[in-house]
Amino acid sequence: MTKADLAALVAEKGLTKKQAMEAVEATFEALKEAMTKGEKIQLVGFGSFQVRAKRARKGRNPQTGSEIIIAARKVLKFKPGKALQQAVNSQA
């Protein structure tokens, strides 16, 4: 599903396609800003997004076998909500 597909689904609920696309864009922008600040986002019934810090660590180059340092970084973690998990598993 693309952003345009999502906007089309939102438009079916009573908005124009332009309004729906603006709503989807605004939602994604708000989510991105919150995650950039390191805030946790909880969407009841859907799940939660959280930015976590990973520390630097030692790794190994698989081609040469030499040891390298993997830099510290931030990663995004998504944990699905109970309702979403049940909906996905009931479709299987």
N, CA, C and O atoms as CSV, one atom per row, in Angstrom:
chain,resi,resn,atom,element,x,y,z
A,1,MET,N,N,0.845,-1.172,0.000
A,1,MET,CA,C,0.000,0.000,0.000
A,1,MET,C,C,0.889,1.232,0.000
A,1,MET,O,O,1.850,1.320,0.763
A,2,THR,N,N,0.561,2.168,-0.851
A,2,THR,CA,C,1.322,3.412,-0.938
A,2,THR,C,C,0.580,4.524,-0.206
A,2,THR,O,O,-0.557,4.352,0.234
A,3,LYS,N,N,1.244,5.661,-0.085
A,3,LYS,CA,C,0.629,6.814,0.555
A,3,LYS,C,C,-0.618,7.253,-0.223
A,3,LYS,O,O,-1.616,7.652,0.377
A,4,ALA,N,N,-0.558,7.178,-1.552
A,4,ALA,CA,C,-1.706,7.541,-2.386
A,4,ALA,C,C,-2.874,6.574,-2.156
A,4,ALA,O,O,-4.031,6.992,-2.112
A,5,ASP,N,N,-2.565,5.283,-2.012
A,5,ASP,CA,C,-3.616,4.302,-1.727
A,5,ASP,C,C,-4.286,4.599,-0.384
A,5,ASP,O,O,-5.507,4.511,-0.253
A,6,LEU,N,N,-3.479,4.946,0.594
A,6,LEU,CA,C,-4.002,5.275,1.915
A,6,LEU,C,C,-4.893,6.511,1.849
A,6,LEU,O,O,-5.961,6.545,2.460
A,7,ALA,N,N,-4.453,7.527,1.107
A,7,ALA,CA,C,-5.250,8.744,0.953
A,7,ALA,C,C,-6.569,8.437,0.239
A,7,ALA,O,O,-7.601,9.021,0.570
A,8,ALA,N,N,-6.541,7.532,-0.730
A,8,ALA,CA,C,-7.769,7.154,-1.437
A,8,ALA,C,C,-8.749,6.470,-0.484
A,8,ALA,O,O,-9.954,6.709,-0.560
A,9,LEU,N,N,-8.244,5.627,0.403
A,9,LEU,CA,C,-9.113,4.971,1.388
A,9,LEU,C,C,-9.715,5.985,2.355
A,9,LEU,O,O,-10.882,5.876,2.730
A,10,VAL,N,N,-8.920,6.966,2.755
A,10,VAL,CA,C,-9.415,8.019,3.643
A,10,VAL,C,C,-10.465,8.859,2.910
A,10,VAL,O,O,-11.463,9.264,3.506
A,11,ALA,N,N,-10.241,9.117,1.627
A,11,ALA,CA,C,-11.184,9.911,0.834
A,11,ALA,C,C,-12.544,9.223,0.738
A,11,ALA,O,O,-13.570,9.895,0.647
A,12,GLU,N,N,-12.561,7.904,0.755
A,12,GLU,CA,C,-13.824,7.166,0.695
A,12,GLU,C,C,-14.683,7.398,1.938
A,12,GLU,O,O,-15.886,7.139,1.919
A,13,LYS,N,N,-14.072,7.879,3.006
A,13,LYS,CA,C,-14.805,8.113,4.261
A,13,LYS,C,C,-15.478,9.481,4.292
A,13,LYS,O,O,-16.059,9.858,5.310
A,14,GLY,N,N,-15.408,10.239,3.178
A,14,GLY,CA,C,-16.141,11.500,3.132
A,14,GLY,C,C,-15.320,12.739,2.870
A,14,GLY,O,O,-15.859,13.844,2.941
A,15,LEU,N,N,-14.060,12.612,2.573
A,15,LEU,CA,C,-13.223,13.764,2.246
A,15,LEU,C,C,-12.937,13.769,0.743
A,15,LEU,O,O,-13.113,12.766,0.052
A,16,THR,N,N,-12.492,14.928,0.263
A,16,THR,CA,C,-12.019,14.955,-1.122
A,16,THR,C,C,-10.640,14.312,-1.150
A,16,THR,O,O,-10.000,14.159,-0.110
A,17,LYS,N,N,-10.185,13.937,-2.340
A,17,LYS,CA,C,-8.861,13.309,-2.441
A,17,LYS,C,C,-7.766,14.259,-1.980
A,17,LYS,O,O,-6.796,13.838,-1.351
A,18,LYS,N,N,-7.923,15.540,-2.293
A,18,LYS,CA,C,-6.916,16.526,-1.878
A,18,LYS,C,C,-6.882,16.654,-0.356
A,18,LYS,O,O,-5.808,16.674,0.245
A,19,GLN,N,N,-8.066,16.743,0.266
A,19,GLN,CA,C,-8.130,16.843,1.729
A,19,GLN,C,C,-7.567,15.581,2.385
A,19,GLN,O,O,-6.876,15.653,3.400
A,20,ALA,N,N,-7.871,14.436,1.796
A,20,ALA,CA,C,-7.382,13.177,2.345
A,20,ALA,C,C,-5.861,13.114,2.264
A,20,ALA,O,O,-5.207,12.699,3.221
A,21,MET,N,N,-5.293,13.520,1.133
A,21,MET,CA,C,-3.833,13.498,0.984
A,21,MET,C,C,-3.192,14.463,1.969
A,21,MET,O,O,-2.155,14.149,2.553
A,22,GLU,N,N,-3.800,15.645,2.164
A,22,GLU,CA,C,-3.271,16.605,3.134
A,22,GLU,C,C,-3.326,16.034,4.553
A,22,GLU,O,O,-2.403,16.237,5.342
A,23,ALA,N,N,-4.394,15.329,4.871
A,23,ALA,CA,C,-4.533,14.723,6.198
A,23,ALA,C,C,-3.476,13.644,6.419
A,23,ALA,O,O,-2.868,13.572,7.486
A,24,VAL,N,N,-3.263,12.813,5.413
A,24,VAL,CA,C,-2.259,11.745,5.512
A,24,VAL,C,C,-0.865,12.357,5.639
A,24,VAL,O,O,-0.070,11.923,6.473
A,25,GLU,N,N,-0.568,13.360,4.821
A,25,GLU,CA,C,0.741,14.034,4.884
A,25,GLU,C,C,0.959,14.672,6.257
A,25,GLU,O,O,2.041,14.555,6.833
A,26,ALA,N,N,-0.068,15.348,6.779
A,26,ALA,CA,C,0.052,16.000,8.085
A,26,ALA,C,C,0.269,14.977,9.190
A,26,ALA,O,O,1.044,15.212,10.116
A,27,THR,N,N,-0.417,13.842,9.092
A,27,THR,CA,C,-0.255,12.784,10.091
A,27,THR,C,C,1.163,12.236,10.079
A,27,THR,O,O,1.794,12.101,11.127
A,28,PHE,N,N,1.660,11.923,8.895
A,28,PHE,CA,C,3.018,11.395,8.797
A,28,PHE,C,C,4.052,12.418,9.255
A,28,PHE,O,O,5.045,12.052,9.883
A,29,GLU,N,N,3.832,13.683,8.951
A,29,GLU,CA,C,4.769,14.731,9.366
A,29,GLU,C,C,4.786,14.852,10.891
A,29,GLU,O,O,5.850,15.004,11.492
A,30,ALA,N,N,3.614,14.786,11.512
A,30,ALA,CA,C,3.536,14.863,12.975
A,30,ALA,C,C,4.231,13.664,13.614
A,30,ALA,O,O,4.942,13.816,14.607
A,31,LEU,N,N,4.029,12.473,13.051
A,31,LEU,CA,C,4.695,11.275,13.569
A,31,LEU,C,C,6.211,11.395,13.434
A,31,LEU,O,O,6.954,11.060,14.356
A,32,LYS,N,N,6.660,11.877,12.273
A,32,LYS,CA,C,8.098,12.017,12.034
A,32,LYS,C,C,8.726,13.016,12.997
A,32,LYS,O,O,9.809,12.768,13.527
A,33,GLU,N,N,8.054,14.145,13.229
A,33,GLU,CA,C,8.582,15.146,14.160
A,33,GLU,C,C,8.677,14.586,15.575
A,33,GLU,O,O,9.671,14.809,16.267
A,34,ALA,N,N,7.656,13.866,16.004
A,34,ALA,CA,C,7.673,13.298,17.357
A,34,ALA,C,C,8.797,12.281,17.506
A,34,ALA,O,O,9.489,12.270,18.523
A,35,MET,N,N,8.986,11.425,16.500
A,35,MET,CA,C,10.051,10.416,16.579
A,35,MET,C,C,11.428,11.055,16.509
A,35,MET,O,O,12.371,10.570,17.135
A,36,THR,N,N,11.552,12.142,15.751
A,36,THR,CA,C,12.829,12.853,15.678
A,36,THR,C,C,13.218,13.410,17.048
A,36,THR,O,O,14.399,13.470,17.391
A,37,LYS,N,N,12.211,13.817,17.827
A,37,LYS,CA,C,12.453,14.329,19.177
A,37,LYS,C,C,12.678,13.208,20.181
A,37,LYS,O,O,13.023,13.468,21.334
A,38,GLY,N,N,12.483,11.957,19.753
A,38,GLY,CA,C,12.689,10.827,20.646
A,38,GLY,C,C,11.459,10.460,21.461
A,38,GLY,O,O,11.556,9.683,22.412
A,39,GLU,N,N,10.304,11.006,21.103
A,39,GLU,CA,C,9.074,10.717,21.846
A,39,GLU,C,C,8.523,9.351,21.462
A,39,GLU,O,O,8.726,8.869,20.347
A,40,LYS,N,N,7.817,8.737,22.414
A,40,LYS,CA,C,7.143,7.470,22.160
A,40,LYS,C,C,5.743,7.785,21.650
A,40,LYS,O,O,5.058,8.649,22.198
A,41,ILE,N,N,5.322,7.090,20.609
A,41,ILE,CA,C,3.996,7.303,20.031
A,41,ILE,C,C,3.163,6.067,20.294
A,41,ILE,O,O,3.546,4.961,19.910
A,42,GLN,N,N,2.020,6.249,20.952
A,42,GLN,CA,C,1.120,5.134,21.236
A,42,GLN,C,C,-0.203,5.375,20.527
A,42,GLN,O,O,-0.880,6.371,20.778
A,43,LEU,N,N,-0.563,4.464,19.648
A,43,LEU,CA,C,-1.832,4.520,18.938
A,43,LEU,C,C,-2.660,3.336,19.425
A,43,LEU,O,O,-2.427,2.199,19.015
A,44,VAL,N,N,-3.629,3.606,20.302
A,44,VAL,CA,C,-4.427,2.553,20.920
A,44,VAL,C,C,-5.127,1.737,19.841
A,44,VAL,O,O,-5.750,2.290,18.934
A,45,GLY,N,N,-5.019,0.433,19.949
A,45,GLY,CA,C,-5.621,-0.465,18.974
A,45,GLY,C,C,-4.740,-0.742,17.781
A,45,GLY,O,O,-5.031,-1.645,16.997
A,46,PHE,N,N,-3.649,0.026,17.621
A,46,PHE,CA,C,-2.740,-0.180,16.495
A,46,PHE,C,C,-1.371,-0.629,16.975
A,46,PHE,O,O,-0.899,-1.701,16.597
A,47,GLY,N,N,-0.730,0.183,17.805
A,47,GLY,CA,C,0.583,-0.176,18.313
A,47,GLY,C,C,1.344,1.045,18.784
A,47,GLY,O,O,0.786,2.138,18.883
A,48,SER,N,N,2.623,0.855,19.074
A,48,SER,CA,C,3.444,1.965,19.543
A,48,SER,C,C,4.783,1.973,18.812
A,48,SER,O,O,5.342,0.933,18.464
A,49,PHE,N,N,5.272,3.191,18.597
A,49,PHE,CA,C,6.575,3.421,17.981
A,49,PHE,C,C,7.473,4.028,19.040
A,49,PHE,O,O,7.048,4.891,19.808
A,50,GLN,N,N,8.729,3.569,19.078
A,50,GLN,CA,C,9.666,4.103,20.057
A,50,GLN,C,C,11.055,4.158,19.432
A,50,GLN,O,O,11.476,3.229,18.744
A,51,VAL,N,N,11.761,5.259,19.680
A,51,VAL,CA,C,13.131,5.406,19.205
A,51,VAL,C,C,14.042,4.905,20.316
A,51,VAL,O,O,13.931,5.335,21.465
A,52,ARG,N,N,14.942,3.995,19.967
A,52,ARG,CA,C,15.868,3.445,20.959
A,52,ARG,C,C,17.298,3.672,20.494
A,52,ARG,O,O,17.584,3.668,19.297
A,53,ALA,N,N,18.179,3.866,21.443
A,53,ALA,CA,C,19.595,4.072,21.146
A,53,ALA,C,C,20.332,2.737,21.235
A,53,ALA,O,O,20.177,1.988,22.199
A,54,LYS,N,N,21.127,2.459,20.222
A,54,LYS,CA,C,21.987,1.280,20.261
A,54,LYS,C,C,23.418,1.772,20.441
A,54,LYS,O,O,23.863,2.693,19.756
A,55,ARG,N,N,24.110,1.164,21.347
A,55,ARG,CA,C,25.484,1.604,21.617
A,55,ARG,C,C,26.440,1.064,20.557
A,55,ARG,O,O,26.103,0.147,19.808
A,56,ALA,N,N,27.609,1.633,20.507
A,56,ALA,CA,C,28.636,1.141,19.594
A,56,ALA,C,C,29.062,-0.246,20.042
A,56,ALA,O,O,29.048,-0.560,21.232
A,57,ARG,N,N,29.440,-1.068,19.080
A,57,ARG,CA,C,29.844,-2.437,19.428
A,57,ARG,C,C,30.861,-2.954,18.432
A,57,ARG,O,O,31.061,-2.388,17.357
A,58,LYS,N,N,31.492,-4.041,18.820
A,58,LYS,CA,C,32.467,-4.671,17.937
A,58,LYS,C,C,31.742,-5.632,17.005
A,58,LYS,O,O,30.810,-6.327,17.411
A,59,GLY,N,N,32.176,-5.662,15.769
A,59,GLY,CA,C,31.623,-6.584,14.794
A,59,GLY,C,C,32.752,-7.207,14.001
A,59,GLY,O,O,33.925,-6.936,14.260
A,60,ARG,N,N,32.405,-8.032,13.047
A,60,ARG,CA,C,33.426,-8.700,12.243
A,60,ARG,C,C,33.035,-8.607,10.781
A,60,ARG,O,O,31.887,-8.866,10.418
A,61,ASN,N,N,33.998,-8.234,9.937
A,61,ASN,CA,C,33.784,-8.196,8.498
A,61,ASN,C,C,33.728,-9.642,8.013
A,61,ASN,O,O,34.719,-10.359,8.150
A,62,PRO,N,N,32.606,-10.099,7.453
A,62,PRO,CA,C,32.486,-11.502,7.062
A,62,PRO,C,C,33.407,-11.902,5.909
A,62,PRO,O,O,33.745,-13.078,5.765
A,63,GLN,N,N,33.813,-10.933,5.089
A,63,GLN,CA,C,34.686,-11.269,3.962
A,63,GLN,C,C,36.130,-11.462,4.386
A,63,GLN,O,O,36.800,-12.396,3.945
A,64,THR,N,N,36.608,-10.558,5.260
A,64,THR,CA,C,38.017,-10.616,5.640
A,64,THR,C,C,38.237,-11.206,7.030
A,64,THR,O,O,39.339,-11.656,7.347
A,65,GLY,N,N,37.198,-11.207,7.858
A,65,GLY,CA,C,37.346,-11.712,9.215
A,65,GLY,C,C,37.928,-10.683,10.160
A,65,GLY,O,O,38.093,-10.968,11.347
A,66,SER,N,N,38.247,-9.481,9.663
A,66,SER,CA,C,38.835,-8.467,10.537
A,66,SER,C,C,37.768,-7.835,11.419
A,66,SER,O,O,36.599,-7.740,11.043
A,67,GLU,N,N,38.199,-7.405,12.600
A,67,GLU,CA,C,37.285,-6.817,13.567
A,67,GLU,C,C,37.050,-5.354,13.213
A,67,GLU,O,O,37.986,-4.639,12.856
A,68,ILE,N,N,35.789,-4.906,13.312
A,68,ILE,CA,C,35.454,-3.516,13.047
A,68,ILE,C,C,34.567,-2.996,14.177
A,68,ILE,O,O,33.982,-3.775,14.930
A,69,ILE,N,N,34.477,-1.683,14.282
A,69,ILE,CA,C,33.606,-1.064,15.275
A,69,ILE,C,C,32.347,-0.600,14.549
A,69,ILE,O,O,32.424,0.155,13.580
A,70,ILE,N,N,31.190,-1.055,15.020
A,70,ILE,CA,C,29.907,-0.623,14.482
A,70,ILE,C,C,29.471,0.580,15.300
A,70,ILE,O,O,29.359,0.493,16.523
A,71,ALA,N,N,29.226,1.697,14.639
A,71,ALA,CA,C,28.935,2.963,15.311
A,71,ALA,C,C,27.605,2.911,16.062
A,71,ALA,O,O,26.709,2.138,15.724
A,72,ALA,N,N,27.504,3.755,17.089
A,72,ALA,CA,C,26.249,3.901,17.830
A,72,ALA,C,C,25.218,4.525,16.900
A,72,ALA,O,O,25.562,5.311,16.017
A,73,ARG,N,N,23.953,4.170,17.104
A,73,ARG,CA,C,22.902,4.710,16.242
A,73,ARG,C,C,21.565,4.626,16.956
A,73,ARG,O,O,21.443,4.009,18.015
A,74,LYS,N,N,20.573,5.251,16.362
A,74,LYS,CA,C,19.210,5.177,16.879
A,74,LYS,C,C,18.406,4.297,15.938
A,74,LYS,O,O,18.580,4.359,14.721
A,75,VAL,N,N,17.529,3.483,16.496
A,75,VAL,CA,C,16.684,2.602,15.692
A,75,VAL,C,C,15.231,2.817,16.102
A,75,VAL,O,O,14.940,3.213,17.230
A,76,LEU,N,N,14.343,2.552,15.179
A,76,LEU,CA,C,12.921,2.678,15.438
A,76,LEU,C,C,12.353,1.302,15.727
A,76,LEU,O,O,12.572,0.354,14.973
A,77,LYS,N,N,11.616,1.203,16.832
A,77,LYS,CA,C,11.015,-0.063,17.226
A,77,LYS,C,C,9.499,0.091,17.173
A,77,LYS,O,O,8.951,1.073,17.673
A,78,PHE,N,N,8.826,-0.880,16.568
A,78,PHE,CA,C,7.367,-0.893,16.520
A,78,PHE,C,C,6.873,-2.123,17.256
A,78,PHE,O,O,7.335,-3.238,17.014
A,79,LYS,N,N,5.929,-1.905,18.157
A,79,LYS,CA,C,5.311,-3.012,18.875
A,79,LYS,C,C,3.821,-2.961,18.559
A,79,LYS,O,O,3.145,-2.005,18.940
A,80,PRO,N,N,3.298,-3.970,17.872
A,80,PRO,CA,C,1.876,-3.944,17.524
A,80,PRO,C,C,0.997,-4.049,18.763
A,80,PRO,O,O,1.358,-4.695,19.747
A,81,GLY,N,N,-0.165,-3.402,18.694
A,81,GLY,CA,C,-1.138,-3.477,19.769
A,81,GLY,C,C,-1.858,-4.818,19.728
A,81,GLY,O,O,-1.803,-5.544,18.735
A,82,LYS,N,N,-2.522,-5.122,20.812
A,82,LYS,CA,C,-3.218,-6.403,20.926
A,82,LYS,C,C,-4.284,-6.565,19.839
A,82,LYS,O,O,-4.403,-7.637,19.245
A,83,ALA,N,N,-5.057,-5.510,19.575
A,83,ALA,CA,C,-6.131,-5.578,18.576
A,83,ALA,C,C,-5.561,-5.817,17.175
A,83,ALA,O,O,-6.111,-6.606,16.407
A,84,LEU,N,N,-4.459,-5.136,16.842
A,84,LEU,CA,C,-3.837,-5.325,15.533
A,84,LEU,C,C,-3.278,-6.735,15.408
A,84,LEU,O,O,-3.438,-7.382,14.373
A,85,GLN,N,N,-2.628,-7.205,16.451
A,85,GLN,CA,C,-2.052,-8.554,16.436
A,85,GLN,C,C,-3.141,-9.607,16.227
A,85,GLN,O,O,-2.965,-10.546,15.451
A,86,GLN,N,N,-4.258,-9.443,16.919
A,86,GLN,CA,C,-5.352,-10.392,16.776
A,86,GLN,C,C,-5.964,-10.314,15.382
A,86,GLN,O,O,-6.318,-11.345,14.809
A,87,ALA,N,N,-6.095,-9.116,14.830
A,87,ALA,CA,C,-6.661,-8.953,13.488
A,87,ALA,C,C,-5.779,-9.621,12.435
A,87,ALA,O,O,-6.282,-10.269,11.516
A,88,VAL,N,N,-4.478,-9.462,12.572
A,88,VAL,CA,C,-3.542,-10.072,11.612
A,88,VAL,C,C,-3.570,-11.588,11.733
A,88,VAL,O,O,-3.573,-12.294,10.725
A,89,ASN,N,N,-3.592,-12.086,12.957
A,89,ASN,CA,C,-3.566,-13.533,13.158
A,89,ASN,C,C,-4.893,-14.198,12.795
A,89,ASN,O,O,-4.907,-15.380,12.449
A,90,SER,N,N,-5.991,-13.478,12.864
A,90,SER,CA,C,-7.263,-14.063,12.510
A,90,SER,C,C,-7.421,-14.202,10.994
A,90,SER,O,O,-8.259,-14.974,10.528
A,91,GLN,N,N,-6.623,-13.462,10.225
A,91,GLN,CA,C,-6.668,-13.526,8.763
A,91,GLN,C,C,-5.893,-14.710,8.217
A,91,GLN,O,O,-6.079,-15.082,7.058
A,92,ALA,N,N,-5.034,-15.308,9.018
A,92,ALA,CA,C,-4.155,-16.385,8.546
A,92,ALA,C,C,-4.880,-17.685,8.334
A,92,ALA,O,O,-4.267,-18.676,7.940
